[in-house]
Amino acid sequence: MADQPQPWAERTVEVPPQAGVPQQRDPYRRGVASVGQRRTPRTEPFPVVEEEPHGAGWSDAPRRPLGWHVAQLKRGGEWSAAGALFAFVCWGIWAISGGGDLAAPLLIFVLSLLVAGGLFALARLVGRLVLERQMGRVRHSARGAHLVTAVFLTGLGVAWLQQTEWVVSAWNWITNN
């Protein structure tokens, strides 16, 4: 063995077993590594879903707690909040530029927010019918409905700005129309 150029090529020396040290399960075998058994499976099997007969209602389905539904509705709420903030600023510019009493513009703003809330509810209903019932998917958030509401509120704010004379003249001056 003295003529081997690589020191790592030498075979290990067998050590006699010592007292108090447990003996290994499998002795050394060239090319085989001892690997312990897996503690937990990597994936969990899908639960078996039995098909319901036609005409069966949703009454047997497990109900989720109210907190889960509220958390689902909050996801994506930043879109609606941004749209509402933009609409509020544009409404304020429109209402103050109009001069006079703010009671009528305030009523218009409150009604506009109610319409936005109805649009949000309609978007959720359409999502439930199309995504959950027709396509069998589970919705994990309300981002789509919040996005639809934000687009509506942003369009509403732009419409209020288009009714403000000095904003329109400033826009025309900037774009050279």
C-alpha positions in Angstrom: 0.0 0.0 0.0 3.0 2.3 0.2 3.0 2.7 -3.5 -0.5 4.4 -3.6 -0.2 8.1 -4.6 -3.5 9.1 -3.0 -3.7 9.0 0.8 -7.5 8.9 0.7 -7.4 5.6 -1.2 -6.3 3.7 1.9 -8.9 1.4 3.5 -10.0 2.3 7.0 -8.8 0.3 9.9 -11.4 -1.9 11.7 -11.7 -0.9 15.4 -12.9 -3.5 17.9 -16.2 -2.7 19.6 -16.0 -0.8 22.9 -18.0 -1.3 25.9 -21.0 1.0 26.2 -21.0 2.0 22.5 -23.9 0.5 20.5 -22.8 -1.5 17.5 -23.9 -0.2 14.1 -26.9 -1.8 12.4 -25.2 -2.6 9.1 -21.4 -3.1 8.8 -19.5 -1.2 6.2 -20.2 -2.2 2.6 -18.5 -0.5 -0.3 -20.8 1.8 -2.3 -23.8 1.5 0.1 -24.8 4.3 2.4 -27.0 3.6 5.3 -30.0 5.9 5.3 -32.6 6.0 8.0 -36.2 5.7 7.3 -38.3 8.8 6.6 -40.0 10.2 9.6 -42.9 11.8 7.8 -44.1 11.4 4.3 -43.2 14.3 1.9 -46.8 14.7 0.7 -50.1 14.1 2.1 -52.6 12.1 0.1 -55.7 13.9 -1.2 -58.9 13.0 0.7 -61.3 10.9 -1.2 -64.3 12.8 -2.1 -67.5 10.9 -2.7 -69.8 12.2 -5.4 -73.1 13.5 -4.2 -76.3 12.5 -5.9 -78.1 15.1 -7.9 -80.4 17.3 -6.0 -78.3 17.2 -2.8 -78.0 20.6 -1.2 -75.1 22.4 0.3 -76.4 21.9 3.8 -74.0 19.0 4.5 -70.9 21.1 3.6 -68.8 22.1 6.6 -69.2 25.7 7.6 -66.2 28.0 8.0 -66.0 30.4 11.0 -67.0 34.1 10.5 -63.4 35.2 11.1 -62.3 33.2 8.0 -64.9 35.0 5.8 -63.9 38.4 7.2 -60.2 37.7 6.5 -61.1 36.6 3.0 -63.0 39.8 2.3 -60.1 42.0 3.7 -57.5 40.5 1.3 -57.2 43.0 -1.6 -58.8 45.8 0.4 -55.9 48.1 -0.4 -57.3 48.4 -4.0 -60.7 49.6 -2.8 -59.1 51.9 -0.2 -56.8 53.5 -2.9 -59.8 54.0 -5.2 -61.9 55.5 -2.4 -59.1 57.8 -1.5 -58.7 59.0 -5.1 -62.5 59.4 -5.4 -62.6 61.4 -2.1 -59.8 63.8 -3.2 -61.4 64.3 -6.6 -64.8 64.8 -5.0 -63.4 67.4 -2.7 -61.8 69.3 -5.5 -65.2 69.2 -7.4 -67.3 70.1 -4.4 -65.1 73.0 -3.2 -64.7 74.4 -6.8 -68.5 74.4 -7.2 -68.9 76.8 -4.3 -72.1 77.0 -2.3 -73.6 74.5 0.1 -71.8 71.1 0.5 -74.9 69.1 1.5 -75.9 68.1 -2.1 -72.3 67.1 -3.1 -71.9 65.2 0.2 -75.1 63.3 -0.6 -73.8 62.5 -4.0 -70.5 61.2 -2.5 -72.3 59.0 0.0 -74.6 57.6 -2.7 -71.5 57.0 -4.9 -69.9 55.0 -2.1 -73.1 52.9 -1.7 -73.1 52.2 -5.4 -69.4 51.1 -5.1 -70.4 48.8 -2.3 -73.2 47.3 -4.4 -70.7 46.8 -7.2 -68.4 45.0 -4.8 -71.2 42.7 -3.7 -72.2 42.1 -7.3 -68.6 41.2 -8.2 -68.4 38.8 -5.3 -71.7 37.2 -6.4 -70.5 36.7 -9.9 -67.2 35.3 -8.7 -69.1 32.8 -6.5 -71.3 31.7 -9.3 -68.6 31.5 -12.0 -65.5 30.4 -10.1 -66.9 28.3 -7.2 -70.1 26.8 -8.7 -69.3 26.5 -12.4 -65.5 26.0 -12.4 -65.3 24.3 -8.9 -62.4 26.6 -7.7 -61.9 27.9 -4.2 -61.5 31.7 -3.9 -58.9 32.6 -1.3 -59.4 36.4 -1.4 -61.6 39.2 -2.7 -58.9 40.9 -4.8 -60.9 40.7 -8.0 -63.9 42.4 -6.5 -61.8 45.0 -4.8 -60.0 45.7 -8.1 -63.4 46.1 -9.9 -64.5 48.5 -7.2 -61.2 50.5 -7.4 -61.6 50.9 -11.1 -65.1 52.2 -10.7 -64.1 54.7 -8.0 -61.1 55.9 -10.0 -63.4 56.4 -13.0 -65.8 58.3 -10.7 -63.0 60.5 -9.5 -61.9 61.3 -13.1 -65.5 62.1 -14.0 -65.7 64.6 -11.1 -62.4 66.2 -12.2 -63.8 66.5 -15.7 -66.7 68.6 -14.3 -64.3 71.0 -12.7 -63.5 73.9 -15.0 -60.1 74.9 -13.8 -58.9 71.3 -13.8 -60.0 70.9 -17.4 -58.4 74.1 -18.5 -55.1 73.2 -16.7 -55.2 69.8 -18.4 -55.8 71.4 -21.8 -52.9 73.8 -21.2 -50.5 70.9 -20.3 -51.5 68.8 -23.3 -51.6 71.9 -25.7 -55.2 71.3 -26.9 
